[in-house]
Amino acid sequence: MNYVYVLKSFKDDELYIGSTKDLRKRLQEHNQGKNLSTQARRPFELIYYEAYKSLEDARQREHSLKFRGNSRKHLINRI
């Protein structure tokens, strides 16, 4: 499975959206500071995820959530 996930930073309450094949491992990497773009904002908690069979579908959804205001707005309302 492939996942699109949303993390919430305990430090600044901001959201981070990403995609991965291994959700547990990816969350651990974010909290260990192995991702430069989120290193300063850790620790994180997983607050939402969606599962997809195809990596391409997951990446398209991630892009939609990051760059399309309506998609992000609907997601935030759902959370």
C-alpha positions as CSV (number, residue, x, y, z in Angstrom):
1,M,0.0,0.0,0.0
2,N,0.9,3.6,-0.5
3,Y,-0.1,6.4,1.9
4,V,-0.7,10.1,1.9
5,Y,-0.3,11.3,5.5
6,V,-0.8,14.4,7.5
7,L,1.4,15.2,10.5
8,K,0.9,17.8,13.1
9,S,3.9,19.5,14.8
10,F,3.8,19.7,18.6
11,K,6.2,22.6,18.3
12,D,4.2,25.0,16.1
13,D,0.8,23.2,15.5
14,E,1.4,23.4,11.7
15,L,0.6,20.5,9.4
16,Y,2.9,18.6,7.1
17,I,1.6,16.5,4.2
18,G,3.6,13.7,2.6
19,S,3.4,10.3,0.9
20,T,5.2,7.0,1.5
21,K,5.1,3.3,1.2
22,D,5.9,2.6,4.9
23,L,3.9,4.9,7.1
24,R,5.4,3.8,10.5
25,K,9.0,4.1,9.3
26,R,8.3,7.5,7.7
27,L,6.8,8.9,10.9
28,Q,9.8,7.6,12.9
29,E,12.1,9.3,10.4
30,H,10.3,12.6,10.8
31,N,10.5,12.4,14.6
32,Q,14.2,11.5,14.5
33,G,15.0,14.6,12.4
34,K,16.0,12.6,9.3
35,N,13.9,14.8,7.1
36,L,15.5,18.3,6.6
37,S,12.3,20.0,5.8
38,T,10.6,19.0,9.1
39,Q,13.7,18.6,11.3
40,A,13.2,21.9,13.2
41,R,9.4,21.3,13.8
42,R,9.5,18.0,15.5
43,P,8.0,16.1,17.3
44,F,5.1,15.1,15.2
45,E,1.9,13.1,15.6
46,L,0.1,11.4,12.8
47,I,-3.4,12.9,12.6
48,Y,-4.7,11.5,9.2
49,Y,-3.8,9.2,6.4
50,E,-5.3,7.7,3.2
51,A,-4.2,4.4,1.6
52,Y,-3.8,3.9,-2.2
53,K,-2.9,0.9,-4.2
54,S,-0.7,2.9,-6.6
55,L,2.2,5.2,-5.8
56,E,1.1,7.5,-8.6
57,D,-2.4,7.9,-7.1
58,A,-0.9,8.7,-3.7
59,R,1.5,11.3,-5.2
60,Q,-1.3,12.9,-7.1
61,R,-3.4,13.2,-4.0
62,E,-0.4,14.6,-2.0
63,H,0.2,17.2,-4.7
64,S,-3.5,18.1,-4.7
65,L,-3.5,18.6,-0.9
66,K,-0.4,20.7,-1.0
67,F,-1.2,23.0,-3.9
68,R,-5.0,23.2,-4.3
69,G,-6.7,25.3,-1.8
70,N,-10.1,23.5,-2.0
71,S,-8.6,20.1,-1.4
72,R,-6.6,21.3,1.6
73,K,-9.7,23.1,3.0
74,H,-11.8,20.0,2.7
75,L,-9.1,17.9,4.4
76,I,-8.8,20.3,7.3
77,N,-12.6,20.3,7.7
78,R,-12.5,16.5,7.8
79,I,-9.8,16.4,10.4
